[in-house]
Amino acid sequence: MPKELVDILSGGAFRKRRRIVLPFLTTDPGGYPRTALLTPGEIRAVSASSLVVAVHAGSRTAANLIRRGEAALLYLARGCAASIQAKAGRGHTSQNDPDRQIFPLSVVRVRLDHPRSEEGAVALLTGPTFTGRDGGRLFSEELFAELGKLDAQ
């Protein structure tokens, strides 16, 4: 992953409590894409080639990661559109939140999307974000620290 993306996903967005939403795609048994919406508190870059995610235990996302072992993460923000393809390692139950499963991800490919020349001088202004009075609860210091202790297998 490019350094800018690693910096954002390794804690930059978490420390700033940026309320961005990161679409996380897996594939179900029928071959259809499924999307989970993750926050900066549920995903962490531990290096340029590995990420760790926390997803709800028993969710379709967790089942798809176990079954297929493949995922894609989208980062859409001002001036940056990136898709990160990854292979999932073996998941385990979070020590800090037993309702979560933690999965290491090995980055396979990163694609940065830039406007084609015929599209002219256009830029992404913002990506998906969330709000709400309980939004701050989605930033668990303990869970984020736990994500930083696991490297892709």
GUPA-721024 format. One record per residue (C-alpha): residue in three letters; x negated, y negated, z negated. Coordinates in steps of 0.001 Angstrom, whole numbers, plus 524288, in hexadecimal, padded with zeros to 5 digits. Layout:
BEGIN
ALAXYZ
...
This chain:
BEGIN
MET800008000080000
PRO7FB5B7F22880225
LYS7F5D97EB697F60E
GLU801257E1987F57C
LEU80B0B7ECAA7F4CC
VAL803207F41E7EAAF
ASP8024B7E7CD7E23F
ILE811027E5BB7E2F1
LEU814787F3F07E02C
SER80A0B7F6497D5D8
GLY80FD17EC3E7CCBC
GLY810C67DEF07D338
ALA81F747DFCC7D587
PHE8219A7E6787C85C
ARG81A2B7DC487C061
LYS821757D1357C71E
ARG82E477D8757C506
ARG8310C7D6917D36D
ARG83E9E7DBC97D5A7
ILE83BDF7E1D67E2C4
VAL842517EE5B7E71E
LEU83A0B7F8B07EDB5
PRO841CD802077F663
PHE83C6D80FC07F438
LEU8406B8198C7FE95
THR840DC8284A7FDCF
THR847498327380688
ASP8528583B2380210
PRO854278499B805BA
GLY85C35845D3811AA
GLY8514083D39816C5
TYR858068305B81398
PRO850A28253180D60
ARG8544F821867FF77
THR85093814C77F915
ALA84DE2811CD7EADE
LEU84B87803C87E6B4
LEU83FB38028D7DDDD
THR83AA87F6EA7D62A
PRO82C797F2FD7D3D2
GLY82DC97F9E17C6AB
GLU83072807077CD31
ILE8254D807797D6D9
ARG816D3805337D513
ALA80B12805987DDFB
VAL7FFE880C3F7D6DC
SER7F6A080AC87E266
ALA7F6EF807347F0CB
SER7FA81815397F3F5
SER803CA8190B7E908
LEU810638149F7E2A2
VAL81887819AF7D76E
VAL8275B8187F7D6B5
ALA8314F81A977CBF5
VAL83EB581F117D0A3
HIS84ABB8238E7C95A
ALA849C4831CE7C56D
GLY853EB83A137CC34
SER855F182FFF7D6F3
ARG85654833057E570
THR849A882B9B7E696
ALA842E2834947DCCE
ALA8488A840A77E376
ASN8443583BD57F0D2
LEU8366A839197EBE2
ILE835A4846D27E650
ARG83BA884D3E7F244
ARG835538458D7FD62
GLY829B083F0B7F6DF
GLU82A3C8334A7FFE3
ALA82E78825477FDEE
ALA82D628179880359
LEU82CF480AF67FBB1
LEU830CA7FDFE801C7
TYR82B197F1427FD0A
LEU832717E5A9802A4
ALA82E857D84B7FDB5
ARG82B647CAD4802AF
GLY8220E7CC7380E03
CYS81FC77DAFE80BCD
ALA827067E6E181099
ALA820637F3CE80DC3
SER82461801FE80E1B
ILE81C6E80BD58068C
GLN81DB781A41809CD
ALA819938238C7FF0A
LYS818FF831AA7FAAC
ALA81E29834BD7ED23
GLY816EA83CE27E32C
ARG81D028449D7D824
GLY8261383C917CFAB
HIS8278D83D087C0FE
THR8307E837427B6B4
SER82C7D829FD7B18D
GLN8279E829CE7A38B
ASN82D3D81C237A1A1
ASP83A5481E327A856
PRO83F3782C547A8EF
ASP8499A828267B2C2
ARG83EBE825B67BCAD
GLN8362382E7E7C4C2
ILE828E5829717C8B0
PHE822FD82D1B7D5CE
PRO8155482A4E7DAFC
LEU81514826467E950
SER809998273B7F2A0
VAL80A1B81CAE7FD09
VAL80A028228E80AAE
ARG80C3F8168881317
VAL80EF48081A8115A
ARG815548001281BED
LEU815817F15781B22
ASP8201D7EBA0823AB
HIS81CD37DF2082AE0
PRO8253F7D7ED834CE
ARG822577DB56842EB
SER81D6A7D03284B4F
GLU82A607CF3485298
GLU8315B7CD2184590
GLY82A207C06384375
ALA8266B7B9FA836B2
VAL82FBB7C0CE82D68
ALA82D617C57B81F88
LEU834857CCDE81504
LEU839177C31080AD2
THR83CA67CC5D7FFEB
GLY83F9C7DA747FD49
PRO84A097E1177F516
THR84ACE7DC587E713
PHE8536D7DED07DB3F
THR859387D68F7D08B
GLY8616B7D85E7C453
ARG860777D57A7B5F2
ASP85B717E3447B33B
GLY8513E7E2F27BE1F
GLY846247E1277B48C
ARG848F27EE967AEDE
LEU843F47F4847BB8E
PHE836157F08F7B7F2
SER831837FA697ADC2
GLU823837F7C57A96D
GLU8224A805C87A48A
LEU8272D80C157B11C
PHE81EA28035C7B99F
ALA812BA806AC7B13E
GLU815ED815217B286
LEU81674813D47C156
GLY808B480E3D7C109
LYS8035A81A507BA3E
LEU806E7823A47C534
ASP7FFAA824AD7D201
ALA8048482BC17DE36
GLN8012B83A187DE18
